[in-house]
Amino acid sequence: MAKTQLNVRVDETTAEAARRRAMQRGMSVNRYIEELVKQDAGEVGRTFVEAASDFMKQYESVFAEEFGEFGTGAGTGTSTGTGREGKR
């Protein structure tokens, strides 16, 4: 994979911490920063999936009411409940 060079300015304390942590892990500062960014990007993805899952669990009954169980009633106008009022 091709590499792109980034120039980043940080204060000396942050730079020293990055050097120290990279050395402790036996890697270059470049590799250390690259790994941190990859981890952070992965966290965002996991956070999104968890939030979406929580949303679906919270509103599962509303979706089932509107679209039927597992979407089988989508577009048919069928409903599995008594209405959405008071369920939120």
PDB file of N, CA, C and O in Angstrom:
ATOM      1  N   MET A   1       0.851  -1.172   0.000  1.00  0.00           N
ATOM      2  CA  MET A   1       0.000   0.000   0.000  1.00  0.00           C
ATOM      3  C   MET A   1       0.895   1.232   0.000  1.00  0.00           C
ATOM      4  O   MET A   1       1.883   1.285   0.732  1.00  0.00           O
ATOM      5  N   ALA A   2       0.557   2.204  -0.804  1.00  0.00           N
ATOM      6  CA  ALA A   2       1.320   3.448  -0.869  1.00  0.00           C
ATOM      7  C   ALA A   2       1.146   4.232   0.426  1.00  0.00           C
ATOM      8  O   ALA A   2       0.086   4.197   1.051  1.00  0.00           O
ATOM      9  N   LYS A   3       2.174   4.919   0.808  1.00  0.00           N
ATOM     10  CA  LYS A   3       2.153   5.714   2.032  1.00  0.00           C
ATOM     11  C   LYS A   3       2.082   7.189   1.677  1.00  0.00           C
ATOM     12  O   LYS A   3       2.642   7.622   0.671  1.00  0.00           O
ATOM     13  N   THR A   4       1.391   7.959   2.508  1.00  0.00           N
ATOM     14  CA  THR A   4       1.299   9.398   2.369  1.00  0.00           C
ATOM     15  C   THR A   4       1.963  10.032   3.580  1.00  0.00           C
ATOM     16  O   THR A   4       1.768   9.587   4.711  1.00  0.00           O
ATOM     17  N   GLN A   5       2.733  11.055   3.341  1.00  0.00           N
ATOM     18  CA  GLN A   5       3.415  11.723   4.439  1.00  0.00           C
ATOM     19  C   GLN A   5       2.528  12.814   5.017  1.00  0.00           C
ATOM     20  O   GLN A   5       1.949  13.615   4.284  1.00  0.00           O
ATOM     21  N   LEU A   6       2.429  12.835   6.338  1.00  0.00           N
ATOM     22  CA  LEU A   6       1.705  13.882   7.052  1.00  0.00           C
ATOM     23  C   LEU A   6       2.697  14.626   7.938  1.00  0.00           C
ATOM     24  O   LEU A   6       3.591  14.011   8.519  1.00  0.00           O
ATOM     25  N   ASN A   7       2.548  15.914   8.043  1.00  0.00           N
ATOM     26  CA  ASN A   7       3.345  16.702   8.971  1.00  0.00           C
ATOM     27  C   ASN A   7       2.409  17.170  10.068  1.00  0.00           C
ATOM     28  O   ASN A   7       1.428  17.867   9.807  1.00  0.00           O
ATOM     29  N   VAL A   8       2.714  16.786  11.288  1.00  0.00           N
ATOM     30  CA  VAL A   8       1.851  17.101  12.417  1.00  0.00           C
ATOM     31  C   VAL A   8       2.658  17.872  13.442  1.00  0.00           C
ATOM     32  O   VAL A   8       3.799  17.517  13.737  1.00  0.00           O
ATOM     33  N   ARG A   9       2.070  18.919  13.982  1.00  0.00           N
ATOM     34  CA  ARG A   9       2.732  19.704  15.021  1.00  0.00           C
ATOM     35  C   ARG A   9       2.069  19.412  16.353  1.00  0.00           C
ATOM     36  O   ARG A   9       0.851  19.524  16.493  1.00  0.00           O
ATOM     37  N   VAL A  10       2.882  19.037  17.328  1.00  0.00           N
ATOM     38  CA  VAL A  10       2.408  18.783  18.689  1.00  0.00           C
ATOM     39  C   VAL A  10       3.390  19.451  19.652  1.00  0.00           C
ATOM     40  O   VAL A  10       4.523  19.766  19.289  1.00  0.00           O
ATOM     41  N   ASP A  11       2.930  19.657  20.881  1.00  0.00           N
ATOM     42  CA  ASP A  11       3.849  20.230  21.864  1.00  0.00           C
ATOM     43  C   ASP A  11       4.910  19.192  22.243  1.00  0.00           C
ATOM     44  O   ASP A  11       4.739  18.002  21.982  1.00  0.00           O
ATOM     45  N   GLU A  12       5.996  19.644  22.855  1.00  0.00           N
ATOM     46  CA  GLU A  12       7.120  18.761  23.160  1.00  0.00           C
ATOM     47  C   GLU A  12       6.735  17.636  24.101  1.00  0.00           C
ATOM     48  O   GLU A  12       7.249  16.526  23.972  1.00  0.00           O
ATOM     49  N   THR A  13       5.845  17.896  25.042  1.00  0.00           N
ATOM     50  CA  THR A  13       5.412  16.850  25.977  1.00  0.00           C
ATOM     51  C   THR A  13       4.721  15.716  25.232  1.00  0.00           C
ATOM     52  O   THR A  13       4.971  14.544  25.513  1.00  0.00           O
ATOM     53  N   THR A  14       3.854  16.058  24.287  1.00  0.00           N
ATOM     54  CA  THR A  14       3.151  15.053  23.495  1.00  0.00           C
ATOM     55  C   THR A  14       4.131  14.294  22.602  1.00  0.00           C
ATOM     56  O   THR A  14       4.033  13.076  22.460  1.00  0.00           O
ATOM     57  N   ALA A  15       5.069  15.013  22.004  1.00  0.00           N
ATOM     58  CA  ALA A  15       6.060  14.368  21.143  1.00  0.00           C
ATOM     59  C   ALA A  15       6.896  13.379  21.938  1.00  0.00           C
ATOM     60  O   ALA A  15       7.151  12.267  21.474  1.00  0.00           O
ATOM     61  N   GLU A  16       7.323  13.771  23.131  1.00  0.00           N
ATOM     62  CA  GLU A  16       8.139  12.887  23.962  1.00  0.00           C
ATOM     63  C   GLU A  16       7.332  11.661  24.388  1.00  0.00           C
ATOM     64  O   GLU A  16       7.852  10.545  24.402  1.00  0.00           O
ATOM     65  N   ALA A  17       6.070  11.870  24.731  1.00  0.00           N
ATOM     66  CA  ALA A  17       5.213  10.735  25.109  1.00  0.00           C
ATOM     67  C   ALA A  17       5.066   9.768  23.938  1.00  0.00           C
ATOM     68  O   ALA A  17       5.105   8.553  24.133  1.00  0.00           O
ATOM     69  N   ALA A  18       4.897  10.289  22.729  1.00  0.00           N
ATOM     70  CA  ALA A  18       4.775   9.432  21.544  1.00  0.00           C
ATOM     71  C   ALA A  18       6.065   8.646  21.315  1.00  0.00           C
ATOM     72  O   ALA A  18       6.022   7.451  21.025  1.00  0.00           O
ATOM     73  N   ARG A  19       7.210   9.315  21.447  1.00  0.00           N
ATOM     74  CA  ARG A  19       8.494   8.625  21.271  1.00  0.00           C
ATOM     75  C   ARG A  19       8.666   7.513  22.306  1.00  0.00           C
ATOM     76  O   ARG A  19       9.070   6.398  21.979  1.00  0.00           O
ATOM     77  N   ARG A  20       8.352   7.838  23.551  1.00  0.00           N
ATOM     78  CA  ARG A  20       8.514   6.876  24.646  1.00  0.00           C
ATOM     79  C   ARG A  20       7.603   5.661  24.457  1.00  0.00           C
ATOM     80  O   ARG A  20       8.041   4.519  24.594  1.00  0.00           O
ATOM     81  N   ARG A  21       6.337   5.919  24.143  1.00  0.00           N
ATOM     82  CA  ARG A  21       5.386   4.811  23.971  1.00  0.00           C
ATOM     83  C   ARG A  21       5.757   3.946  22.762  1.00  0.00           C
ATOM     84  O   ARG A  21       5.642   2.721  22.813  1.00  0.00           O
ATOM     85  N   ALA A  22       6.196   4.580  21.688  1.00  0.00           N
ATOM     86  CA  ALA A  22       6.611   3.819  20.503  1.00  0.00           C
ATOM     87  C   ALA A  22       7.811   2.937  20.833  1.00  0.00           C
ATOM     88  O   ALA A  22       7.857   1.768  20.449  1.00  0.00           O
ATOM     89  N   MET A  23       8.779   3.505  21.549  1.00  0.00           N
ATOM     90  CA  MET A  23       9.971   2.741  21.920  1.00  0.00           C
ATOM     91  C   MET A  23       9.593   1.565  22.827  1.00  0.00           C
ATOM     92  O   MET A  23      10.123   0.465  22.671  1.00  0.00           O
ATOM     93  N   GLN A  24       8.680   1.795  23.772  1.00  0.00           N
ATOM     94  CA  GLN A  24       8.239   0.719  24.664  1.00  0.00           C
ATOM     95  C   GLN A  24       7.602  -0.422  23.879  1.00  0.00           C
ATOM     96  O   GLN A  24       7.694  -1.582  24.281  1.00  0.00           O
ATOM     97  N   ARG A  25       6.967  -0.101  22.779  1.00  0.00           N
ATOM     98  CA  ARG A  25       6.300  -1.106  21.955  1.00  0.00           C
ATOM     99  C   ARG A  25       7.213  -1.670  20.856  1.00  0.00           C
ATOM    100  O   ARG A  25       6.826  -2.566  20.106  1.00  0.00           O
ATOM    101  N   GLY A  26       8.416  -1.128  20.782  1.00  0.00           N
ATOM    102  CA  GLY A  26       9.370  -1.618  19.780  1.00  0.00           C
ATOM    103  C   GLY A  26       8.996  -1.235  18.367  1.00  0.00           C
ATOM    104  O   GLY A  26       9.202  -2.011  17.433  1.00  0.00           O
ATOM    105  N   MET A  27       8.451  -0.052  18.203  1.00  0.00           N
ATOM    106  CA  MET A  27       8.063   0.388  16.856  1.00  0.00           C
ATOM    107  C   MET A  27       8.449   1.842  16.654  1.00  0.00           C
ATOM    108  O   MET A  27       8.778   2.551  17.605  1.00  0.00           O
ATOM    109  N   SER A  28       8.404   2.271  15.416  1.00  0.00           N
ATOM    110  CA  SER A  28       8.702   3.667  15.106  1.00  0.00           C
ATOM    111  C   SER A  28       7.538   4.557  15.552  1.00  0.00           C
ATOM    112  O   SER A  28       6.418   4.087  15.755  1.00  0.00           O
ATOM    113  N   VAL A  29       7.829   5.842  15.696  1.00  0.00           N
ATOM    114  CA  VAL A  29       6.769   6.792  16.038  1.00  0.00           C
ATOM    115  C   VAL A  29       5.727   6.817  14.921  1.00  0.00           C
ATOM    116  O   VAL A  29       4.529   6.905  15.190  1.00  0.00           O
ATOM    117  N   ASN A  30       6.177   6.739  13.679  1.00  0.00           N
ATOM    118  CA  ASN A  30       5.226   6.712  12.558  1.00  0.00           C
ATOM    119  C   ASN A  30       4.258   5.547  12.691  1.00  0.00           C
ATOM    120  O   ASN A  30       3.045   5.714  12.565  1.00  0.00           O
ATOM    121  N   ARG A  31       4.806   4.372  12.947  1.00  0.00           N
ATOM    122  CA  ARG A  31       3.962   3.173  13.082  1.00  0.00           C
ATOM    123  C   ARG A  31       3.024   3.295  14.282  1.00  0.00           C
ATOM    124  O   ARG A  31       1.854   2.918  14.208  1.00  0.00           O
ATOM    125  N   TYR A  32       3.550   3.825  15.387  1.00  0.00           N
ATOM    126  CA  TYR A  32       2.745   4.010  16.590  1.00  0.00           C
ATOM    127  C   TYR A  32       1.545   4.921  16.313  1.00  0.00           C
ATOM    128  O   TYR A  32       0.418   4.593  16.683  1.00  0.00           O
ATOM    129  N   ILE A  33       1.783   6.046  15.671  1.00  0.00           N
ATOM    130  CA  ILE A  33       0.699   6.987  15.340  1.00  0.00           C
ATOM    131  C   ILE A  33      -0.289   6.337  14.377  1.00  0.00           C
ATOM    132  O   ILE A  33      -1.501   6.492  14.528  1.00  0.00           O
ATOM    133  N   GLU A  34       0.226   5.613  13.391  1.00  0.00           N
ATOM    134  CA  GLU A  34      -0.640   4.916  12.436  1.00  0.00           C
ATOM    135  C   GLU A  34      -1.560   3.929  13.156  1.00  0.00           C
ATOM    136  O   GLU A  34      -2.752   3.852  12.858  1.00  0.00           O
ATOM    137  N   GLU A  35      -1.002   3.176  14.101  1.00  0.00           N
ATOM    138  CA  GLU A  35      -1.803   2.218  14.867  1.00  0.00           C
ATOM    139  C   GLU A  35      -2.863   2.924  15.718  1.00  0.00           C
ATOM    140  O   GLU A  35      -3.996   2.453  15.816  1.00  0.00           O
ATOM    141  N   LEU A  36      -2.497   4.048  16.328  1.00  0.00           N
ATOM    142  CA  LEU A  36      -3.468   4.805  17.124  1.00  0.00           C
ATOM    143  C   LEU A  36      -4.657   5.270  16.272  1.00  0.00           C
ATOM    144  O   LEU A  36      -5.809   5.183  16.696  1.00  0.00           O
ATOM    145  N   VAL A  37      -4.362   5.756  15.086  1.00  0.00           N
ATOM    146  CA  VAL A  37      -5.430   6.223  14.200  1.00  0.00           C
ATOM    147  C   VAL A  37      -6.316   5.054  13.772  1.00  0.00           C
ATOM    148  O   VAL A  37      -7.540   5.181  13.746  1.00  0.00           O
ATOM    149  N   LYS A  38      -5.710   3.929  13.439  1.00  0.00           N
ATOM    150  CA  LYS A  38      -6.501   2.755  13.051  1.00  0.00           C
ATOM    151  C   LYS A  38      -7.389   2.287  14.196  1.00  0.00           C
ATOM    152  O   LYS A  38      -8.551   1.944  13.980  1.00  0.00           O
ATOM    153  N   GLN A  39      -6.849   2.272  15.415  1.00  0.00           N
ATOM    154  CA  GLN A  39      -7.644   1.880  16.583  1.00  0.00           C
ATOM    155  C   GLN A  39      -8.808   2.838  16.785  1.00  0.00           C
ATOM    156  O   GLN A  39      -9.934   2.414  17.046  1.00  0.00           O
ATOM    157  N   ASP A  40      -8.531   4.131  16.665  1.00  0.00           N
ATOM    158  CA  ASP A  40      -9.571   5.133  16.852  1.00  0.00           C
ATOM    159  C   ASP A  40     -10.663   4.983  15.802  1.00  0.00           C
ATOM    160  O   ASP A  40     -11.847   5.079  16.126  1.00  0.00           O
ATOM    161  N   ALA A  41     -10.290   4.751  14.568  1.00  0.00           N
ATOM    162  CA  ALA A  41     -11.277   4.566  13.499  1.00  0.00           C
ATOM    163  C   ALA A  41     -12.117   3.328  13.767  1.00  0.00           C
ATOM    164  O   ALA A  41     -13.322   3.335  13.519  1.00  0.00           O
ATOM    165  N   GLY A  42     -11.502   2.268  14.268  1.00  0.00           N
ATOM    166  CA  GLY A  42     -12.229   1.047  14.606  1.00  0.00           C
ATOM    167  C   GLY A  42     -13.203   1.276  15.743  1.00  0.00           C
ATOM    168  O   GLY A  42     -14.303   0.723  15.735  1.00  0.00           O
ATOM    169  N   GLU A  43     -12.822   2.079  16.718  1.00  0.00           N
ATOM    170  CA  GLU A  43     -13.702   2.386  17.848  1.00  0.00           C
ATOM    171  C   GLU A  43     -14.954   3.105  17.372  1.00  0.00           C
ATOM    172  O   GLU A  43     -16.058   2.820  17.835  1.00  0.00           O
ATOM    173  N   VAL A  44     -14.775   4.031  16.452  1.00  0.00           N
ATOM    174  CA  VAL A  44     -15.920   4.762  15.930  1.00  0.00           C
ATOM    175  C   VAL A  44     -16.888   3.807  15.255  1.00  0.00           C
ATOM    176  O   VAL A  44     -18.100   3.911  15.442  1.00  0.00           O
ATOM    177  N   GLY A  45     -16.359   2.879  14.471  1.00  0.00           N
ATOM    178  CA  GLY A  45     -17.214   1.892  13.809  1.00  0.00           C
ATOM    179  C   GLY A  45     -17.962   1.024  14.801  1.00  0.00           C
ATOM    180  O   GLY A  45     -19.156   0.770  14.638  1.00  0.00           O
ATOM    181  N   ARG A  46     -17.263   0.569  15.826  1.00  0.00           N
ATOM    182  CA  ARG A  46     -17.918  -0.261  16.847  1.00  0.00           C
ATOM    183  C   ARG A  46     -18.971   0.540  17.605  1.00  0.00           C
ATOM    184  O   ARG A  46     -20.054   0.033  17.899  1.00  0.00           O
ATOM    185  N   THR A  47     -18.652   1.780  17.915  1.00  0.00           N
ATOM    186  CA  THR A  47     -19.602   2.631  18.629  1.00  0.00           C
ATOM    187  C   THR A  47     -20.864   2.823  17.796  1.00  0.00           C
ATOM    188  O   THR A  47     -21.969   2.779  18.336  1.00  0.00           O
ATOM    189  N   PHE A  48     -20.716   3.037  16.487  1.00  0.00           N
ATOM    190  CA  PHE A  48     -21.867   3.207  15.616  1.00  0.00           C
ATOM    191  C   PHE A  48     -22.729   1.947  15.593  1.00  0.00           C
ATOM    192  O   PHE A  48     -23.953   2.026  15.706  1.00  0.00           O
ATOM    193  N   VAL A  49     -22.100   0.800  15.448  1.00  0.00           N
ATOM    194  CA  VAL A  49     -22.847  -0.457  15.390  1.00  0.00           C
ATOM    195  C   VAL A  49     -23.586  -0.700  16.705  1.00  0.00           C
ATOM    196  O   VAL A  49     -24.741  -1.125  16.700  1.00  0.00           O
ATOM    197  N   GLU A  50     -22.926  -0.432  17.823  1.00  0.00           N
ATOM    198  CA  GLU A  50     -23.577  -0.606  19.124  1.00  0.00           C
ATOM    199  C   GLU A  50     -24.764   0.343  19.279  1.00  0.00           C
ATOM    200  O   GLU A  50     -25.818  -0.052  19.779  1.00  0.00           O
ATOM    201  N   ALA A  51     -24.594   1.589  18.852  1.00  0.00           N
ATOM    202  CA  ALA A  51     -25.684   2.558  18.939  1.00  0.00           C
ATOM    203  C   ALA A  51     -26.848   2.151  18.041  1.00  0.00           C
ATOM    204  O   ALA A  51     -28.008   2.275  18.435  1.00  0.00           O
ATOM    205  N   ALA A  52     -26.548   1.670  16.850  1.00  0.00           N
ATOM    206  CA  ALA A  52     -27.603   1.223  15.937  1.00  0.00           C
ATOM    207  C   ALA A  52     -28.339   0.023  16.523  1.00  0.00           C
ATOM    208  O   ALA A  52     -29.561  -0.069  16.417  1.00  0.00           O
ATOM    209  N   SER A  53     -27.611  -0.879  17.130  1.00  0.00           N
ATOM    210  CA  SER A  53     -28.228  -2.046  17.756  1.00  0.00           C
ATOM    211  C   SER A  53     -29.139  -1.629  18.908  1.00  0.00           C
ATOM    212  O   SER A  53     -30.258  -2.126  19.033  1.00  0.00           O
ATOM    213  N   ASP A  54     -28.657  -0.723  19.743  1.00  0.00           N
ATOM    214  CA  ASP A  54     -29.481  -0.226  20.849  1.00  0.00           C
ATOM    215  C   ASP A  54     -30.751   0.452  20.329  1.00  0.00           C
ATOM    216  O   ASP A  54     -31.834   0.263  20.884  1.00  0.00           O
ATOM    217  N   PHE A  55     -30.611   1.242  19.262  1.00  0.00           N
ATOM    218  CA  PHE A  55     -31.761   1.913  18.660  1.00  0.00           C
ATOM    219  C   PHE A  55     -32.788   0.889  18.177  1.00  0.00           C
ATOM    220  O   PHE A  55     -33.983   1.028  18.437  1.00  0.00           O
ATOM    221  N   MET A  56     -32.312  -0.135  17.474  1.00  0.00           N
ATOM    222  CA  MET A  56     -33.228  -1.144  16.944  1.00  0.00           C
ATOM    223  C   MET A  56     -33.939  -1.893  18.072  1.00  0.00           C
ATOM    224  O   MET A  56     -35.129  -2.192  17.964  1.00  0.00           O
ATOM    225  N   LYS A  57     -33.220  -2.195  19.145  1.00  0.00           N
ATOM    226  CA  LYS A  57     -33.845  -2.863  20.286  1.00  0.00           C
ATOM    227  C   LYS A  57     -34.915  -1.982  20.910  1.00  0.00           C
ATOM    228  O   LYS A  57     -35.997  -2.453  21.259  1.00  0.00           O
ATOM    229  N   GLN A  58     -34.601  -0.691  21.046  1.00  0.00           N
ATOM    230  CA  GLN A  58     -35.530   0.249  21.675  1.00  0.00           C
ATOM    231  C   GLN A  58     -36.800   0.430  20.839  1.00  0.00           C
ATOM    232  O   GLN A  58     -37.894   0.539  21.394  1.00  0.00           O
ATOM    233  N   TYR A  59     -36.668   0.463  19.527  1.00  0.00           N
ATOM    234  CA  TYR A  59     -37.805   0.737  18.657  1.00  0.00           C
ATOM    235  C   TYR A  59     -38.277  -0.484  17.879  1.00  0.00           C
ATOM    236  O   TYR A  59     -39.008  -0.346  16.898  1.00  0.00           O
ATOM    237  N   GLU A  60     -37.871  -1.676  18.304  1.00  0.00           N
ATOM    238  CA  GLU A  60     -38.244  -2.907  17.607  1.00  0.00           C
ATOM    239  C   GLU A  60     -39.756  -3.035  17.468  1.00  0.00           C
ATOM    240  O   GLU A  60     -40.250  -3.411  16.405  1.00  0.00           O
ATOM    241  N   SER A  61     -40.491  -2.730  18.524  1.00  0.00           N
ATOM    242  CA  SER A  61     -41.949  -2.877  18.470  1.00  0.00           C
ATOM    243  C   SER A  61     -42.569  -1.903  17.474  1.00  0.00           C
ATOM    244  O   SER A  61     -43.550  -2.235  16.810  1.00  0.00           O
ATOM    245  N   VAL A  62     -42.005  -0.712  17.369  1.00  0.00           N
ATOM    246  CA  VAL A  62     -42.520   0.276  16.414  1.00  0.00           C
ATOM    247  C   VAL A  62     -42.299  -0.217  14.985  1.00  0.00           C
ATOM    248  O   VAL A  62     -43.196  -0.120  14.148  1.00  0.00           O
ATOM    249  N   PHE A  63     -41.110  -0.744  14.709  1.00  0.00           N
ATOM    250  CA  PHE A  63     -40.829  -1.280  13.380  1.00  0.00           C
ATOM    251  C   PHE A  63     -41.710  -2.491  13.074  1.00  0.00           C
ATOM    252  O   PHE A  63     -42.227  -2.617  11.964  1.00  0.00           O
ATOM    253  N   ALA A  64     -41.882  -3.371  14.043  1.00  0.00           N
ATOM    254  CA  ALA A  64     -42.724  -4.550  13.841  1.00  0.00           C
ATOM    255  C   ALA A  64     -44.159  -4.133  13.562  1.00  0.00           C
ATOM    256  O   ALA A  64     -44.835  -4.725  12.721  1.00  0.00           O
ATOM    257  N   GLU A  65     -44.613  -3.128  14.261  1.00  0.00           N
ATOM    258  CA  GLU A  65     -45.974  -2.628  14.075  1.00  0.00           C
ATOM    259  C   GLU A  65     -46.160  -2.046  12.676  1.00  0.00           C
ATOM    260  O   GLU A  65     -47.175  -2.275  12.017  1.00  0.00           O
ATOM    261  N   GLU A  66     -45.165  -1.299  12.247  1.00  0.00           N
ATOM    262  CA  GLU A  66     -45.250  -0.633  10.947  1.00  0.00           C
ATOM    263  C   GLU A  66     -45.022  -1.583   9.776  1.00  0.00           C
ATOM    264  O   GLU A  66     -45.716  -1.500   8.763  1.00  0.00           O
ATOM    265  N   PHE A  67     -44.052  -2.482   9.913  1.00  0.00           N
ATOM    266  CA  PHE A  67     -43.635  -3.304   8.783  1.00  0.00           C
ATOM    267  C   PHE A  67     -43.876  -4.793   8.974  1.00  0.00           C
ATOM    268  O   PHE A  67     -43.610  -5.575   8.061  1.00  0.00           O
ATOM    269  N   GLY A  68     -44.361  -5.196  10.105  1.00  0.00           N
ATOM    270  CA  GLY A  68     -44.541  -6.615  10.379  1.00  0.00           C
ATOM    271  C   GLY A  68     -43.248  -7.196  10.914  1.00  0.00           C
ATOM    272  O   GLY A  68     -42.194  -6.566  10.835  1.00  0.00           O
ATOM    273  N   GLU A  69     -43.330  -8.379  11.451  1.00  0.00           N
ATOM    274  CA  GLU A  69     -42.134  -9.030  11.979  1.00  0.00           C
ATOM    275  C   GLU A  69     -41.103  -9.216  10.872  1.00  0.00           C
ATOM    276  O   GLU A  69     -41.425  -9.719   9.796  1.00  0.00           O
ATOM    277  N   PHE A  70     -39.875  -8.812  11.135  1.00  0.00           N
ATOM    278  CA  PHE A  70     -38.748  -8.957  10.219  1.00  0.00           C
ATOM    279  C   PHE A  70     -39.048  -8.380   8.842  1.00  0.00           C
ATOM    280  O   PHE A  70     -38.509  -8.850   7.840  1.00  0.00           O
ATOM    281  N   GLY A  71     -39.916  -7.351   8.787  1.00  0.00           N
ATOM    282  CA  GLY A  71     -40.184  -6.667   7.535  1.00  0.00           C
ATOM    283  C   GLY A  71     -41.137  -7.389   6.618  1.00  0.00           C
ATOM    284  O   GLY A  71     -41.292  -6.972   5.470  1.00  0.00           O
ATOM    285  N   THR A  72     -41.793  -8.463   7.066  1.00  0.00           N
ATOM    286  CA  THR A  72     -42.645  -9.237   6.166  1.00  0.00           C
ATOM    287  C   THR A  72     -43.898  -8.481   5.771  1.00  0.00           C
ATOM    288  O   THR A  72     -44.510  -8.788   4.748  1.00  0.00           O
ATOM    289  N   GLY A  73     -44.291  -7.493   6.569  1.00  0.00           N
ATOM    290  CA  GLY A  73     -45.499  -6.743   6.243  1.00  0.00           C
ATOM    291  C   GLY A  73     -45.214  -5.447   5.527  1.00  0.00           C
ATOM    292  O   GLY A  73     -46.124  -4.636   5.353  1.00  0.00           O
ATOM    293  N   ALA A  74     -43.998  -5.222   5.108  1.00  0.00           N
ATOM    294  CA  ALA A  74     -43.619  -3.961   4.483  1.00  0.00           C
ATOM    295  C   ALA A  74     -44.456  -3.697   3.245  1.00  0.00           C
ATOM    296  O   ALA A  74     -44.580  -4.535   2.352  1.00  0.00           O
ATOM    297  N   GLY A  75     -45.024  -2.505   3.227  1.00  0.00           N
ATOM    298  CA  GLY A  75     -45.778  -2.091   2.060  1.00  0.00           C
ATOM    299  C   GLY A  75     -47.174  -2.663   1.976  1.00  0.00           C
ATOM    300  O   GLY A  75     -47.896  -2.346   1.031  1.00  0.00           O
ATOM    301  N   THR A  76     -47.591  -3.491   2.920  1.00  0.00           N
ATOM    302  CA  THR A  76     -48.900  -4.126   2.821  1.00  0.00           C
ATOM    303  C   THR A  76     -49.953  -3.397   3.623  1.00  0.00           C
ATOM    304  O   THR A  76     -51.147  -3.659   3.479  1.00  0.00           O
ATOM    305  N   GLY A  77     -49.505  -2.466   4.484  1.00  0.00           N
ATOM    306  CA  GLY A  77     -50.466  -1.754   5.314  1.00  0.00           C
ATOM    307  C   GLY A  77     -50.927  -2.572   6.501  1.00  0.00           C
ATOM    308  O   GLY A  77     -51.826  -2.142   7.224  1.00  0.00           O
ATOM    309  N   THR A  78     -50.343  -3.731   6.725  1.00  0.00           N
ATOM    310  CA  THR A  78     -50.738  -4.557   7.855  1.00  0.00           C
ATOM    311  C   THR A  78     -50.081  -4.050   9.112  1.00  0.00           C
ATOM    312  O   THR A  78     -49.028  -3.415   9.059  1.00  0.00           O
ATOM    313  N   SER A  79     -50.696  -4.327  10.237  1.00  0.00           N
ATOM    314  CA  SER A  79     -50.152  -3.893  11.511  1.00  0.00           C
ATOM    315  C   SER A  79     -50.271  -5.034  12.498  1.00  0.00           C
ATOM    316  O   SER A  79     -51.248  -5.783  12.483  1.00  0.00           O
ATOM    317  N   THR A  80     -49.262  -5.165  13.364  1.00  0.00           N
ATOM    318  CA  THR A  80     -49.290  -6.246  14.336  1.00  0.00           C
ATOM    319  C   THR A  80     -49.695  -5.755  15.713  1.00  0.00           C
ATOM    320  O   THR A  80     -49.771  -6.545  16.654  1.00  0.00           O
ATOM    321  N   GLY A  81     -49.959  -4.443  15.846  1.00  0.00           N
ATOM    322  CA  GLY A  81     -50.279  -3.887  17.160  1.00  0.00           C
ATOM    323  C   GLY A  81     -51.520  -3.039  17.128  1.00  0.00           C
ATOM    324  O   GLY A  81     -52.279  -3.060  16.158  1.00  0.00           O
ATOM    325  N   THR A  82     -51.727  -2.285  18.201  1.00  0.00           N
ATOM    326  CA  THR A  82     -52.917  -1.456  18.313  1.00  0.00           C
ATOM    327  C   THR A  82     -52.654  -0.009  17.986  1.00  0.00           C
ATOM    328  O   THR A  82     -53.558   0.812  18.136  1.00  0.00           O
ATOM    329  N   GLY A  83     -51.475   0.343  17.552  1.00  0.00           N
ATOM    330  CA  GLY A  83     -51.150   1.717  17.241  1.00  0.00           C
ATOM    331  C   GLY A  83     -49.887   2.139  17.963  1.00  0.00           C
ATOM    332  O   GLY A  83     -49.461   1.503  18.928  1.00  0.00           O
ATOM    333  N   ARG A  84     -49.289   3.234  17.476  1.00  0.00           N
ATOM    334  CA  ARG A  84     -48.042   3.687  18.044  1.00  0.00           C
ATOM    335  C   ARG A  84     -48.231   4.607  19.228  1.00  0.00           C
ATOM    336  O   ARG A  84     -47.266   4.870  19.947  1.00  0.00           O
ATOM    337  N   GLU A  85     -49.411   5.100  19.460  1.00  0.00           N
ATOM    338  CA  GLU A  85     -49.620   6.065  20.515  1.00  0.00           C
ATOM    339  C   GLU A  85     -49.170   5.520  21.861  1.00  0.00           C
ATOM    340  O   GLU A  85     -49.506   4.394  22.228  1.00  0.00           O
ATOM    341  N   GLY A  86     -48.415   6.315  22.586  1.00  0.00           N
ATOM    342  CA  GLY A  86     -48.019   5.965  23.930  1.00  0.00           C
ATOM    343  C   GLY A  86     -46.914   4.941  24.047  1.00  0.00           C
ATOM    344  O   GLY A  86     -46.577   4.528  25.157  1.00  0.00           O
ATOM    345  N   LYS A  87     -46.338   4.519  22.930  1.00  0.00           N
ATOM    346  CA  LYS A  87     -45.293   3.491  22.997  1.00  0.00           C
ATOM    347  C   LYS A  87     -43.902   4.089  23.019  1.00  0.00           C
ATOM    348  O   LYS A  87     -42.939   3.352  23.231  1.00  0.00           O
ATOM    349  N   ARG A  88     -43.748   5.374  22.814  1.00  0.00           N
ATOM    350  CA  ARG A  88     -42.403   5.967  22.768  1.00  0.00           C
ATOM    351  C   ARG A  88     -41.988   6.454  24.086  1.00  0.00           C
ATOM    352  O   ARG A  88     -40.885   6.982  24.230  1.00  0.00           O
TER     353      ARG A  88
END
